[in-house]
Amino acid sequence: MDGTGGEDTGDRGTGSKATGASAPDAVAKSEAASRTEEAEEVSGFTGSSVVRTVVAFLAGLGVFFALLYALSIVLNSY
């Protein structure tokens, strides 16, 4: 504070307010500008992603039927 009791008039040249943009905003804008259109096309299907999906589905189906079989054994024992 200065001697008159007003607001602080010290130098605030450092920090993000001096530039008008916060640091995360500046980083996000620079990263978005550096991306190419090829990077956005990668989100399509690939052969390995289809294989992984089918294998995961079959594994889940196997676990489901194994649980049904175990449940039928437990219920038939009563």
C-alpha positions in Angstrom: 0.0 0.0 0.0 1.1 3.5 -0.6 1.2 6.2 2.1 -2.3 7.5 1.3 -4.0 4.2 2.3 -5.2 3.5 -1.3 -4.6 0.4 -3.3 -1.3 -1.2 -3.8 0.4 0.6 -6.8 3.4 -1.8 -6.9 4.8 -3.3 -10.1 2.7 -6.3 -11.2 4.6 -7.0 -14.4 5.2 -10.6 -13.6 2.5 -13.3 -13.7 -0.2 -14.1 -16.1 -2.3 -11.0 -15.7 0.3 -8.8 -17.4 -0.2 -10.7 -20.7 -3.9 -10.9 -20.5 -4.1 -14.7 -20.8 -3.5 -17.4 -18.2 -0.7 -19.8 -18.7 -3.0 -22.9 -19.2 -4.9 -21.0 -21.9 -1.7 -20.1 -23.7 -0.5 -23.6 -23.6 -3.8 -25.0 -24.8 -3.9 -22.6 -27.7 -0.3 -23.3 -28.7 -0.9 -27.1 -28.6 -4.1 -26.7 -30.6 -2.3 -24.7 -33.2 0.5 -27.2 -33.5 -1.8 -30.2 -34.2 -2.2 -31.3 -37.7 -5.2 -32.7 -39.5 -3.5 -36.1 -39.7 -3.6 -36.4 -35.9 -7.4 -36.1 -35.9 -7.8 -38.9 -38.5 -6.2 -41.5 -36.2 -9.5 -42.0 -34.3 -10.8 -44.5 -36.9 -11.0 -48.3 -36.6 -7.8 -50.3 -37.0 -7.4 -54.1 -37.4 -5.9 -54.5 -33.9 -8.7 -52.6 -32.2 -11.3 -54.7 -33.8 -9.5 -57.9 -32.8 -9.1 -56.7 -29.2 -12.8 -55.8 -29.1 -13.9 -59.2 -30.4 -11.5 -61.0 -28.0 -12.7 -59.0 -25.0 -16.4 -59.6 -26.0 -15.8 -63.4 -26.3 -13.9 -63.4 -23.0 -16.8 -61.6 -21.3 -19.3 -64.0 -22.8 -17.3 -66.9 -21.5 -17.2 -65.5 -18.0 -20.9 -64.8 -18.2 -21.7 -68.4 -19.2 -19.3 -69.8 -16.6 -21.1 -67.8 -13.9 -24.5 -69.1 -15.2 -23.1 -72.6 -15.1 -21.8 -72.2 -11.5 -25.2 -70.7 -10.5 -27.1 -73.6 -11.9 -24.8 -76.1 -10.1 -25.4 -74.2 -6.8 -29.2 -74.0 -7.3 -29.4 -77.7 -8.3 -27.7 -78.8 -5.1 -30.6 -77.6 -3.0 
